[in-house]
């Protein structure tokens, strides 16, 4: 398994968002998945401002 760390730089946001470098450095999708996303289930998540106790940011989102 190869691990890539990538820094993307572009002249504008469009160039940054629409870059294809991630798909170029990764292997093709396994036929096992066959574009089937039924195994993906929603879950819970948290943000760093909840974990690190930054209450000032919490007021903006609640």
C-alpha positions as CSV (number, residue, x, y, z in Angstrom):
1,X,0.0,0.0,0.0
2,X,1.4,3.4,-1.0
3,X,0.5,6.5,1.0
4,X,0.4,9.8,-0.7
5,X,0.5,13.2,0.9
6,X,-0.6,15.9,-1.5
7,X,-0.6,19.6,-1.5
8,X,-2.8,21.2,-4.1
9,X,-2.1,24.7,-5.3
10,X,-4.2,26.6,-7.9
11,X,-4.7,30.1,-9.2
12,X,-8.3,30.1,-8.2
13,X,-10.9,28.0,-6.3
14,X,-12.2,26.3,-9.4
15,X,-8.8,24.9,-10.2
16,X,-8.4,23.7,-6.7
17,X,-11.8,22.0,-6.4
18,X,-11.7,20.4,-9.9
19,X,-8.2,19.0,-9.7
20,X,-7.9,15.3,-10.5
21,X,-4.7,14.6,-8.7
22,X,-6.4,12.4,-6.1
23,X,-7.9,10.0,-8.6
24,X,-4.6,10.0,-10.6
25,X,-2.5,8.7,-7.7
26,X,-5.0,6.2,-6.3
27,X,-5.5,2.7,-7.7
28,X,-8.8,2.0,-9.5
29,X,-11.9,1.0,-7.5
30,X,-12.1,-2.7,-6.7
31,X,-14.8,-4.6,-8.7
32,X,-16.0,-5.9,-5.3
33,X,-17.7,-2.5,-4.6
34,X,-19.2,-2.2,-8.1
35,X,-20.5,1.3,-7.2
36,X,-22.6,-0.2,-4.5
37,X,-23.0,2.2,-1.6
38,X,-25.7,0.3,0.4
39,X,-23.1,-0.5,3.0
40,X,-22.6,3.1,4.0
41,X,-24.7,4.1,7.0
42,X,-25.0,7.5,8.6
43,X,-23.3,7.9,11.9
44,X,-22.5,10.5,14.6
45,X,-19.7,12.9,14.4
46,X,-18.1,15.6,16.4
47,X,-16.0,18.7,15.6
48,X,-12.8,19.8,17.2
49,X,-14.5,22.8,18.8
50,X,-16.7,20.4,20.8
51,X,-13.8,18.2,21.9
52,X,-11.3,20.9,22.8
53,X,-13.9,23.0,24.8
54,X,-13.9,26.1,22.6
55,X,-17.3,27.4,23.7
56,X,-17.0,30.6,21.7
57,X,-17.5,28.7,18.4
58,X,-20.3,26.6,19.8
59,X,-22.6,29.5,20.1
60,X,-22.4,30.2,16.4
61,X,-23.7,26.7,15.5
62,X,-26.3,25.9,18.1
